[in-house]
Amino acid sequence: MISSVYILYSPSLNSYYTGFTITSILERLHKHNDNYYNNKYTAKTSDWEIYLSIECISEKQARAIESHIKKMKSKKYIINLKLYPNIVQVLLNRYSIN
């Protein structure tokens, strides 16, 4: 089973949402857009699109990276994750399971 961190972007809100999944990211996207999770933040709109996905080696790694990104509380950091893929690689290495 593949674990992933995903970042969604809403053009209407000009906002990002970070999550993790052990299922298909496309499935999660559709569920967020359909308000399946009853999530107050993603329920604000239904135009979420996949901005970035990070494939992880375990659920533990995905949770750690998701938590790291959320703790940064920075739109600029999220934009830089996509602009500079080496940042993603640093995160994958930092939170790898030894």
N, CA, C and O atoms as CSV, one atom per row, in Angstrom:
chain,resi,resn,atom,element,x,y,z
A,1,MET,N,N,0.847,-1.178,0.000
A,1,MET,CA,C,0.000,0.000,0.000
A,1,MET,C,C,0.892,1.241,0.000
A,1,MET,O,O,1.829,1.335,0.793
A,2,ILE,N,N,0.607,2.176,-0.872
A,2,ILE,CA,C,1.400,3.402,-0.987
A,2,ILE,C,C,0.813,4.477,-0.076
A,2,ILE,O,O,-0.399,4.696,-0.061
A,3,SER,N,N,1.667,5.131,0.668
A,3,SER,CA,C,1.274,6.271,1.488
A,3,SER,C,C,1.767,7.531,0.799
A,3,SER,O,O,2.863,7.558,0.239
A,4,SER,N,N,0.961,8.559,0.845
A,4,SER,CA,C,1.329,9.812,0.185
A,4,SER,C,C,0.883,11.003,1.002
A,4,SER,O,O,-0.112,10.959,1.726
A,5,VAL,N,N,1.642,12.057,0.865
A,5,VAL,CA,C,1.243,13.374,1.348
A,5,VAL,C,C,0.733,14.113,0.126
A,5,VAL,O,O,1.331,14.038,-0.947
A,6,TYR,N,N,-0.364,14.820,0.286
A,6,TYR,CA,C,-0.893,15.582,-0.841
A,6,TYR,C,C,-1.199,17.005,-0.405
A,6,TYR,O,O,-1.585,17.266,0.735
A,7,ILE,N,N,-1.015,17.902,-1.338
A,7,ILE,CA,C,-1.367,19.299,-1.104
A,7,ILE,C,C,-2.372,19.677,-2.176
A,7,ILE,O,O,-2.106,19.545,-3.371
A,8,LEU,N,N,-3.526,20.149,-1.735
A,8,LEU,CA,C,-4.575,20.590,-2.649
A,8,LEU,C,C,-4.549,22.113,-2.707
A,8,LEU,O,O,-4.146,22.788,-1.759
A,9,TYR,N,N,-4.988,22.628,-3.840
A,9,TYR,CA,C,-5.070,24.082,-4.022
A,9,TYR,C,C,-6.465,24.437,-4.492
A,9,TYR,O,O,-7.026,23.757,-5.352
A,10,SER,N,N,-7.027,25.494,-3.937
A,10,SER,CA,C,-8.324,26.010,-4.352
A,10,SER,C,C,-8.125,27.379,-5.003
A,10,SER,O,O,-7.736,28.330,-4.325
A,11,PRO,N,N,-8.388,27.493,-6.314
A,11,PRO,CA,C,-8.266,28.801,-6.971
A,11,PRO,C,C,-9.229,29.853,-6.396
A,11,PRO,O,O,-8.866,31.023,-6.270
A,12,SER,N,N,-10.440,29.442,-6.052
A,12,SER,CA,C,-11.405,30.420,-5.557
A,12,SER,C,C,-11.016,30.970,-4.188
A,12,SER,O,O,-11.295,32.131,-3.888
A,13,LEU,N,N,-10.382,30.160,-3.362
A,13,LEU,CA,C,-9.932,30.615,-2.041
A,13,LEU,C,C,-8.483,31.079,-2.049
A,13,LEU,O,O,-8.023,31.715,-1.100
A,14,ASN,N,N,-7.761,30.759,-3.128
A,14,ASN,CA,C,-6.316,30.988,-3.189
A,14,ASN,C,C,-5.665,30.428,-1.919
A,14,ASN,O,O,-4.920,31.107,-1.212
A,15,SER,N,N,-5.983,29.163,-1.673
A,15,SER,CA,C,-5.570,28.539,-0.431
A,15,SER,C,C,-5.150,27.093,-0.670
A,15,SER,O,O,-5.531,26.471,-1.662
A,16,TYR,N,N,-4.355,26.572,0.266
A,16,TYR,CA,C,-3.833,25.213,0.170
A,16,TYR,C,C,-4.347,24.374,1.336
A,16,TYR,O,O,-4.644,24.892,2.412
A,17,TYR,N,N,-4.445,23.073,1.099
A,17,TYR,CA,C,-4.812,22.117,2.141
A,17,TYR,C,C,-3.840,20.951,2.061
A,17,TYR,O,O,-3.609,20.413,0.978
A,18,THR,N,N,-3.273,20.558,3.177
A,18,THR,CA,C,-2.308,19.462,3.227
A,18,THR,C,C,-2.912,18.282,3.977
A,18,THR,O,O,-3.517,18.444,5.037
A,19,GLY,N,N,-2.737,17.091,3.405
A,19,GLY,CA,C,-3.226,15.879,4.045
A,19,GLY,C,C,-2.343,14.704,3.675
A,19,GLY,O,O,-1.372,14.850,2.932
A,20,PHE,N,N,-2.687,13.535,4.201
A,20,PHE,CA,C,-1.974,12.323,3.812
A,20,PHE,C,C,-3.006,11.231,3.573
A,20,PHE,O,O,-4.127,11.305,4.076
A,21,THR,N,N,-2.625,10.223,2.808
A,21,THR,CA,C,-3.536,9.133,2.501
A,21,THR,C,C,-2.776,7.841,2.280
A,21,THR,O,O,-1.599,7.846,1.922
A,22,ILE,N,N,-3.462,6.746,2.498
A,22,ILE,CA,C,-2.928,5.435,2.145
A,22,ILE,C,C,-3.743,4.855,0.982
A,22,ILE,O,O,-3.586,3.692,0.610
A,23,THR,N,N,-4.615,5.699,0.419
A,23,THR,CA,C,-5.398,5.317,-0.753
A,23,THR,C,C,-5.022,6.240,-1.912
A,23,THR,O,O,-4.045,6.984,-1.823
A,24,SER,N,N,-5.769,6.194,-2.959
A,24,SER,CA,C,-5.530,7.019,-4.143
A,24,SER,C,C,-5.725,8.503,-3.834
A,24,SER,O,O,-6.703,8.894,-3.198
A,25,ILE,N,N,-4.791,9.307,-4.287
A,25,ILE,CA,C,-4.913,10.755,-4.094
A,25,ILE,C,C,-6.109,11.295,-4.882
A,25,ILE,O,O,-6.805,12.198,-4.417
A,26,LEU,N,N,-6.344,10.750,-6.057
A,26,LEU,CA,C,-7.511,11.200,-6.840
A,26,LEU,C,C,-8.814,10.902,-6.105
A,26,LEU,O,O,-9.749,11.702,-6.133
A,27,GLU,N,N,-8.866,9.756,-5.452
A,27,GLU,CA,C,-10.053,9.410,-4.659
A,27,GLU,C,C,-10.236,10.414,-3.530
A,27,GLU,O,O,-11.351,10.870,-3.278
A,28,ARG,N,N,-9.145,10.760,-2.847
A,28,ARG,CA,C,-9.219,11.751,-1.767
A,28,ARG,C,C,-9.671,13.101,-2.307
A,28,ARG,O,O,-10.496,13.774,-1.689
A,29,LEU,N,N,-9.133,13.499,-3.456
A,29,LEU,CA,C,-9.519,14.771,-4.056
A,29,LEU,C,C,-11.025,14.812,-4.293
A,29,LEU,O,O,-11.692,15.777,-3.920
A,30,HIS,N,N,-11.555,13.765,-4.913
A,30,HIS,CA,C,-12.999,13.723,-5.196
A,30,HIS,C,C,-13.813,13.777,-3.905
A,30,HIS,O,O,-14.848,14.439,-3.845
A,31,LYS,N,N,-13.346,13.085,-2.888
A,31,LYS,CA,C,-14.077,13.097,-1.620
A,31,LYS,C,C,-14.025,14.474,-0.964
A,31,LYS,O,O,-15.022,14.914,-0.392
A,32,HIS,N,N,-12.892,15.160,-1.033
A,32,HIS,CA,C,-12.820,16.521,-0.483
A,32,HIS,C,C,-13.756,17.450,-1.254
A,32,HIS,O,O,-14.458,18.263,-0.653
A,33,ASN,N,N,-13.769,17.332,-2.570
A,33,ASN,CA,C,-14.637,18.199,-3.376
A,33,ASN,C,C,-16.112,17.888,-3.176
A,33,ASN,O,O,-16.958,18.754,-3.400
A,34,ASP,N,N,-16.435,16.668,-2.759
A,34,ASP,CA,C,-17.826,16.274,-2.495
A,34,ASP,C,C,-18.201,16.427,-1.024
A,34,ASP,O,O,-19.296,16.033,-0.624
A,35,ASN,N,N,-17.307,16.995,-0.216
A,35,ASN,CA,C,-17.506,17.182,1.224
A,35,ASN,C,C,-17.798,15.862,1.944
A,35,ASN,O,O,-18.547,15.832,2.920
A,36,TYR,N,N,-17.213,14.799,1.464
A,36,TYR,CA,C,-17.377,13.472,2.054
A,36,TYR,C,C,-16.893,13.428,3.494
A,36,TYR,O,O,-17.495,12.752,4.329
A,37,TYR,N,N,-15.817,14.137,3.795
A,37,TYR,CA,C,-15.202,14.087,5.122
A,37,TYR,C,C,-15.832,15.061,6.112
A,37,TYR,O,O,-15.468,15.061,7.288
A,38,ASN,N,N,-16.761,15.884,5.663
A,38,ASN,CA,C,-17.375,16.897,6.506
A,38,ASN,C,C,-16.303,17.777,7.157
A,38,ASN,O,O,-16.416,18.166,8.319
A,39,ASN,N,N,-15.260,18.079,6.374
A,39,ASN,CA,C,-14.143,18.893,6.824
A,39,ASN,C,C,-14.513,20.365,6.628
A,39,ASN,O,O,-14.761,20.798,5.503
A,40,LYS,N,N,-14.550,21.122,7.700
A,40,LYS,CA,C,-14.976,22.524,7.620
A,40,LYS,C,C,-14.119,23.338,6.663
A,40,LYS,O,O,-14.620,24.240,5.992
A,41,TYR,N,N,-12.824,23.023,6.595
A,41,TYR,CA,C,-11.923,23.807,5.744
A,41,TYR,C,C,-12.137,23.491,4.270
A,41,TYR,O,O,-12.305,24.403,3.461
A,42,THR,N,N,-12.132,22.212,3.912
A,42,THR,CA,C,-12.277,21.875,2.486
A,42,THR,C,C,-13.725,22.008,2.016
A,42,THR,O,O,-13.977,22.045,0.811
A,43,ALA,N,N,-14.674,22.080,2.942
A,43,ALA,CA,C,-16.087,22.230,2.558
A,43,ALA,C,C,-16.404,23.640,2.067
A,43,ALA,O,O,-17.478,23.872,1.511
A,44,LYS,N,N,-15.489,24.579,2.264
A,44,LYS,CA,C,-15.730,25.963,1.845
A,44,LYS,C,C,-15.906,26.098,0.343
A,44,LYS,O,O,-16.526,27.052,-0.128
A,45,THR,N,N,-15.358,25.137,-0.421
A,45,THR,CA,C,-15.432,25.186,-1.872
A,45,THR,C,C,-15.316,23.775,-2.432
A,45,THR,O,O,-14.974,22.839,-1.710
A,46,SER,N,N,-15.598,23.630,-3.707
A,46,SER,CA,C,-15.481,22.302,-4.338
A,46,SER,C,C,-14.586,22.375,-5.576
A,46,SER,O,O,-14.729,21.585,-6.509
A,47,ASP,N,N,-13.668,23.328,-5.564
A,47,ASP,CA,C,-12.765,23.458,-6.718
A,47,ASP,C,C,-11.326,23.044,-6.384
A,47,ASP,O,O,-10.383,23.494,-7.035
A,48,TRP,N,N,-11.162,22.191,-5.375
A,48,TRP,CA,C,-9.825,21.734,-4.998
A,48,TRP,C,C,-9.189,20.961,-6.138
A,48,TRP,O,O,-9.847,20.180,-6.825
A,49,GLU,N,N,-7.899,21.190,-6.326
A,49,GLU,CA,C,-7.131,20.459,-7.337
A,49,GLU,C,C,-5.809,20.031,-6.709
A,49,GLU,O,O,-5.332,20.645,-5.755
A,50,ILE,N,N,-5.233,18.979,-7.254
A,50,ILE,CA,C,-3.965,18.495,-6.723
A,50,ILE,C,C,-2.857,19.471,-7.105
A,50,ILE,O,O,-2.631,19.740,-8.285
A,51,TYR,N,N,-2.176,19.991,-6.103
A,51,TYR,CA,C,-1.056,20.900,-6.322
A,51,TYR,C,C,0.263,20.126,-6.309
A,51,TYR,O,O,1.137,20.353,-7.145
A,52,LEU,N,N,0.392,19.209,-5.345
A,52,LEU,CA,C,1.632,18.450,-5.198
A,52,LEU,C,C,1.329,17.160,-4.455
A,52,LEU,O,O,0.492,17.132,-3.553
A,53,SER,N,N,2.013,16.098,-4.839
A,53,SER,CA,C,1.921,14.853,-4.084
A,53,SER,C,C,3.336,14.344,-3.825
A,53,SER,O,O,4.240,14.504,-4.646
A,54,ILE,N,N,3.493,13.734,-2.669
A,54,ILE,CA,C,4.787,13.199,-2.256
A,54,ILE,C,C,4.575,11.739,-1.881
A,54,ILE,O,O,3.889,11.438,-0.904
A,55,GLU,N,N,5.156,10.842,-2.649
A,55,GLU,CA,C,5.038,9.418,-2.365
A,55,GLU,C,C,6.020,9.046,-1.260
A,55,GLU,O,O,7.203,9.379,-1.328
A,56,CYS,N,N,5.520,8.355,-0.249
A,56,CYS,CA,C,6.321,7.998,0.918
A,56,CYS,C,C,6.473,6.482,1.014
A,56,CYS,O,O,5.747,5.725,0.370
A,57,ILE,N,N,7.438,6.059,1.835
A,57,ILE,CA,C,7.684,4.624,1.967
A,57,ILE,C,C,6.826,3.975,3.044
A,57,ILE,O,O,6.746,2.749,3.122
A,58,SER,N,N,6.181,4.796,3.877
A,58,SER,CA,C,5.333,4.248,4.933
A,58,SER,C,C,4.317,5.300,5.378
A,58,SER,O,O,4.461,6.490,5.098
A,59,GLU,N,N,3.302,4.830,6.070
A,59,GLU,CA,C,2.308,5.745,6.629
A,59,GLU,C,C,2.963,6.652,7.674
A,59,GLU,O,O,2.635,7.835,7.771
A,60,LYS,N,N,3.889,6.090,8.454
A,60,LYS,CA,C,4.592,6.877,9.475
A,60,LYS,C,C,5.356,8.036,8.846
A,60,LYS,O,O,5.326,9.155,9.358
A,61,GLN,N,N,6.039,7.769,7.738
A,61,GLN,CA,C,6.775,8.825,7.044
A,61,GLN,C,C,5.811,9.882,6.503
A,61,GLN,O,O,6.073,11.079,6.615
A,62,ALA,N,N,4.707,9.441,5.922
A,62,ALA,CA,C,3.721,10.381,5.364
A,62,ALA,C,C,3.146,11.272,6.458
A,62,ALA,O,O,3.004,12.479,6.264
A,63,ARG,N,N,2.815,10.687,7.601
A,63,ARG,CA,C,2.273,11.484,8.715
A,63,ARG,C,C,3.296,12.510,9.213
A,63,ARG,O,O,2.939,13.644,9.532
A,64,ALA,N,N,4.552,12.111,9.276
A,64,ALA,CA,C,5.604,13.015,9.757
A,64,ALA,C,C,5.805,14.184,8.793
A,64,ALA,O,O,5.953,15.328,9.223
A,65,ILE,N,N,5.811,13.896,7.494
A,65,ILE,CA,C,5.995,14.962,6.497
A,65,ILE,C,C,4.779,15.881,6.482
A,65,ILE,O,O,4.926,17.101,6.412
A,66,GLU,N,N,3.579,15.308,6.546
A,66,GLU,CA,C,2.363,16.131,6.608
A,66,GLU,C,C,2.422,17.065,7.812
A,66,GLU,O,O,2.136,18.257,7.698
A,67,SER,N,N,2.791,16.519,8.957
A,67,SER,CA,C,2.883,17.313,10.179
A,67,SER,C,C,3.916,18.432,10.035
A,67,SER,O,O,3.673,19.562,10.457
A,68,HIS,N,N,5.060,18.118,9.444
A,68,HIS,CA,C,6.106,19.117,9.229
A,68,HIS,C,C,5.583,20.270,8.366
A,68,HIS,O,O,5.770,21.439,8.702
A,69,ILE,N,N,4.935,19.934,7.265
A,69,ILE,CA,C,4.428,20.966,6.350
A,69,ILE,C,C,3.392,21.836,7.060
A,69,ILE,O,O,3.413,23.060,6.925
A,70,LYS,N,N,2.487,21.210,7.817
A,70,LYS,CA,C,1.457,21.969,8.525
A,70,LYS,C,C,2.063,22.879,9.595
A,70,LYS,O,O,1.602,24.002,9.795
A,71,LYS,N,N,3.089,22.391,10.275
A,71,LYS,CA,C,3.740,23.204,11.316
A,71,LYS,C,C,4.423,24.432,10.732
A,71,LYS,O,O,4.574,25.440,11.423
A,72,MET,N,N,4.833,24.365,9.481
A,72,MET,CA,C,5.479,25.516,8.847
A,72,MET,C,C,4.507,26.681,8.690
A,72,MET,O,O,4.926,27.839,8.707
A,73,LYS,N,N,3.216,26.391,8.536
A,73,LYS,CA,C,2.167,27.415,8.403
A,73,LYS,C,C,2.564,28.496,7.402
A,73,LYS,O,O,2.450,29.691,7.677
A,74,SER,N,N,3.030,28.055,6.239
A,74,SER,CA,C,3.557,29.009,5.270
A,74,SER,C,C,3.159,28.643,3.845
A,74,SER,O,O,3.505,27.575,3.339
A,75,LYS,N,N,2.429,29.545,3.215
A,75,LYS,CA,C,2.068,29.362,1.814
A,75,LYS,C,C,3.326,29.387,0.944
A,75,LYS,O,O,3.433,28.638,-0.027
A,76,LYS,N,N,4.262,30.245,1.296
A,76,LYS,CA,C,5.523,30.336,0.554
A,76,LYS,C,C,6.287,29.013,0.615
A,76,LYS,O,O,6.860,28.581,-0.385
A,77,TYR,N,N,6.298,28.377,1.771
A,77,TYR,CA,C,6.977,27.090,1.916
A,77,TYR,C,C,6.332,26.050,0.990
A,77,TYR,O,O,7.034,25.291,0.322
A,78,ILE,N,N,5.020,26.019,0.953
A,78,ILE,CA,C,4.305,25.075,0.086
A,78,ILE,C,C,4.628,25.344,-1.380
A,78,ILE,O,O,4.861,24.410,-2.148
A,79,ILE,N,N,4.643,26.593,-1.762
A,79,ILE,CA,C,4.991,26.949,-3.156
A,79,ILE,C,C,6.423,26.510,-3.452
A,79,ILE,O,O,6.703,25.988,-4.531
A,80,ASN,N,N,7.320,26.720,-2.506
A,80,ASN,CA,C,8.724,26.324,-2.701
A,80,ASN,C,C,8.901,24.811,-2.799
A,80,ASN,O,O,9.817,24.341,-3.474
A,81,LEU,N,N,8.041,24.048,-2.138
A,81,LEU,CA,C,8.113,22.587,-2.265
A,81,LEU,C,C,7.972,22.155,-3.721
A,81,LEU,O,O,8.621,21.208,-4.164
A,82,LYS,N,N,7.125,22.852,-4.452
A,82,LYS,CA,C,6.922,22.517,-5.865
A,82,LYS,C,C,8.016,23.123,-6.744
A,82,LYS,O,O,8.468,22.497,-7.703
A,83,LEU,N,N,8.432,24.330,-6.416
A,83,LEU,CA,C,9.461,25.004,-7.214
A,83,LEU,C,C,10.832,24.358,-7.068
A,83,LEU,O,O,11.617,24.327,-8.016
A,84,TYR,N,N,11.116,23.845,-5.879
A,84,TYR,CA,C,12.430,23.281,-5.588
A,84,TYR,C,C,12.281,21.844,-5.081
A,84,TYR,O,O,12.218,21.618,-3.873
A,85,PRO,N,N,12.224,20.877,-5.997
A,85,PRO,CA,C,12.016,19.473,-5.607
A,85,PRO,C,C,13.048,18.941,-4.620
A,85,PRO,O,O,12.788,17.957,-3.928
A,86,ASN,N,N,14.207,19.575,-4.547
A,86,ASN,CA,C,15.213,19.117,-3.588
A,86,ASN,C,C,14.725,19.254,-2.143
A,86,ASN,O,O,15.173,18.513,-1.268
A,87,ILE,N,N,13.818,20.188,-1.891
A,87,ILE,CA,C,13.257,20.338,-0.542
A,87,ILE,C,C,12.455,19.086,-0.186
A,87,ILE,O,O,12.525,18.592,0.939
A,88,VAL,N,N,11.698,18.583,-1.151
A,88,VAL,CA,C,10.931,17.355,-0.927
A,88,VAL,C,C,11.875,16.202,-0.632
A,88,VAL,O,O,11.612,15.401,0.265
A,89,GLN,N,N,12.960,16.109,-1.369
A,89,GLN,CA,C,13.927,15.038,-1.139
A,89,GLN,C,C,14.548,15.137,0.256
A,89,GLN,O,O,14.786,14.119,0.905
A,90,VAL,N,N,14.808,16.351,0.711
A,90,VAL,CA,C,15.342,16.550,2.056
A,90,VAL,C,C,14.333,16.038,3.096
A,90,VAL,O,O,14.715,15.390,4.070
A,91,LEU,N,N,13.049,16.334,2.881
A,91,LEU,CA,C,12.016,15.856,3.803
A,91,LEU,C,C,11.937,14.331,3.807
A,91,LEU,O,O,11.842,13.707,4.865
A,92,LEU,N,N,11.978,13.737,2.611
A,92,LEU,CA,C,11.928,12.276,2.515
A,92,LEU,C,C,13.113,11.644,3.248
A,92,LEU,O,O,12.960,10.627,3.926
A,93,ASN,N,N,14.281,12.244,3.110
A,93,ASN,CA,C,15.471,11.723,3.797
A,93,ASN,C,C,15.376,11.942,5.308
A,93,ASN,O,O,15.711,11.060,6.098
A,94,ARG,N,N,14.920,13.119,5.689
A,94,ARG,CA,C,14.837,13.462,7.124
A,94,ARG,C,C,13.887,12.546,7.870
A,94,ARG,O,O,14.150,12.164,9.010
A,95,TYR,N,N,12.778,12.193,7.225
A,95,TYR,CA,C,11.766,11.368,7.885
A,95,TYR,C,C,11.763,9.930,7.383
A,95,TYR,O,O,10.739,9.250,7.450
A,96,SER,N,N,12.890,9.469,6.887
A,96,SER,CA,C,12.972,8.072,6.426
A,96,SER,C,C,13.045,7.154,7.639
A,96,SER,O,O,13.486,7.546,8.719
A,97,ILE,N,N,12.603,5.931,7.427
A,97,ILE,CA,C,12.629,4.928,8.478
A,97,ILE,C,C,13.969,4.184,8.388
A,97,ILE,O,O,14.279,3.599,7.350
A,98,ASN,N,N,14.740,4.203,9.434
A,98,ASN,CA,C,16.046,3.522,9.441
A,98,ASN,C,C,15.923,2.126,10.015
A,98,ASN,O,O,16.916,1.404,10.100
